Amino acid sequence: MEGVMMRNAGDYGLAVRRADGTIVATRRRWVELFKCPWLRMRGLRGFPILIETLYNGIGSLNRSVALAEEGKDEDMSRWQTVLSMLLAVVVALALFVVAPHLLSIVMHWLSAGGDVDGLSFHLWDGFFKTCIFLGYIKLISILPEIRRVFRYHGAEHKTIHAFEKEDEVSAATAAHMSRLHPRCGTTFLLFVISISIVLHAVLVPLGLWLYTPENVVLKHSLTVAFKLLLIVPISALSYEVIRYAARLRGGLWAAVLQSPGLALQRLTTAEPEMPQLEVAVIALNEALDAEERERLVTVPYVKQDETDIL
């Protein structure tokens, strides 16, 4: 809250602006939950990285509140963070897997779509999933606090663009950059939804062709369970696609892969003001090594050294 987190390899910088206007920042270690080398291989690394990002994101969110409130120095325990992460995952699965499936069943009952082994069922499922996703973003953007978060999100992207230009990085130079970035998490979620629609439409009917329970409730329960299992390969594939798309520089294929995500970021980012850009530059400064920091120009801030709590 009121801050920015920037990751750099095994560390991340966190900067927060307090109510009195001062900025406090810290550098922390990125918690790796999966140590197996084969889980870092291409094609597999997407899901572990997604879980680690969620875990570290919840921890940094809690830490940002502690930094913003002077005198408060409390961290979530590991189990509190895990429970918060599990709750977030359950809510997300209920919204974007279970709810669209149930709504598609309703469309079948209304004779507006086919059964779960037909293409129309999964087209409805994808339609509802996309509507829920876009509606959720639009709904939370009404909240003033979330609108400020979107400004900080835009400041993060502008600062990264400035850094990638390999020139001096400051709030002033970042202000001229685009607030849209091809490696954004918003784009990743869009790829997850798009790829899930395609894979569900192909693999679910195939699975039901191999085995279809006679009981309707059991059939749909197994289908939902199968969709939940598919989250692992879907997130892994989405991660590789977004990295590939981000490397493209111009051309029709780059436009096809990048444009939808960049358009969606117009909802999840907002043009930041100079105070938000100052915080973003400081967060990047904390994340970088000493040699890389030479390019950065920051406003004065309070650096808080702390021991990582795992």
Secondary structure, 3 states (H helix, E strand, C coil): CCEEEEEECCEEEEEEECCCCCEEEEEEECCCCCCCHHHHCCCCCHHHHHHHHHHHHHHHHHHHHHHHCCCCCCCCCHHHHHHHHHHHHHHHHHHHHHHHHHHHHHHHHCCCCCCCCCHHHHHHHHHHHHHHHHHHHHHHCCCHHHHHHHHHHHHHHHHHHHHHCCCCECHHHHCCCCCCCCCCHHHHHHHHHHHHHHHHHHHHHHHHHHCCCCCHHHHHHHHHHHHHHHHHHHHHHHHHHHHHHHHCCCCHHHHHHHHHHHHHHHHHCCCCCHHHHHHHHHHHHHHCCHHHHCCECCCCCEECCCCCCC
